[in-house]
Amino acid sequence: MLIQNIDMGFTIANEMEKKVESVNFALQTISATVEEITAKNQEILATTNIIISEQEN
């Protein structure tokens, strides 16, 4: 019985590790997407600043 419990514990730990790896991958994907959006927003801001500057002159 003890060995079965230990085996079950390892099985659960392995499943949890897989889930953690999956969540980590999802977070990395989200992080990369946020970085892309931030870069695009910076481009838009720069373009907007150029347009405003040209209109002021």
C-alpha positions as CSV (number, residue, x, y, z in Angstrom):
1,M,0.0,0.0,0.0
2,L,2.8,2.4,0.9
3,I,4.5,1.7,-2.5
4,Q,1.2,2.3,-4.3
5,N,0.8,5.6,-2.5
6,I,4.4,6.6,-3.4
7,D,3.8,5.7,-7.0
8,M,0.6,7.7,-7.1
9,G,2.5,10.6,-5.6
10,F,5.1,10.5,-8.3
11,T,2.3,10.2,-11.0
12,I,0.6,13.2,-9.6
13,A,3.9,15.1,-9.4
14,N,4.7,14.3,-13.0
15,E,1.2,15.4,-14.2
16,M,1.6,18.7,-12.2
17,E,5.0,19.2,-13.8
18,K,3.5,18.8,-17.2
19,K,0.7,21.3,-16.4
20,V,3.3,23.8,-15.0
21,E,5.3,23.5,-18.2
22,S,2.2,24.1,-20.2
23,V,1.3,27.2,-18.2
24,N,4.9,28.5,-18.5
25,F,4.7,28.1,-22.3
26,A,1.4,30.0,-22.3
27,L,2.9,32.8,-20.2
28,Q,5.9,33.0,-22.6
29,T,3.6,33.2,-25.5
30,I,1.6,36.0,-23.8
31,S,4.8,37.8,-22.9
32,A,6.0,37.7,-26.5
33,T,2.7,39.0,-27.7
34,V,2.7,41.8,-25.2
35,E,6.2,42.7,-26.3
36,E,5.0,42.8,-30.0
37,I,2.1,45.0,-29.0
38,T,4.3,47.3,-27.0
39,A,6.7,47.7,-30.0
40,K,3.8,48.4,-32.4
41,N,2.4,51.0,-29.9
42,Q,5.8,52.7,-29.8
43,E,5.8,52.8,-33.6
44,I,2.3,54.3,-33.6
45,L,3.3,56.9,-30.9
46,A,6.4,57.9,-32.9
47,T,4.3,58.3,-36.1
48,T,1.7,60.3,-34.1
49,N,4.4,62.6,-32.7
50,I,5.8,63.2,-36.2
51,I,2.3,64.1,-37.5
52,I,1.7,66.4,-34.6
53,S,5.1,68.0,-35.1
54,E,4.4,68.6,-38.8
55,Q,1.0,70.1,-38.1
56,E,2.5,72.5,-35.6
57,N,5.0,73.8,-38.1
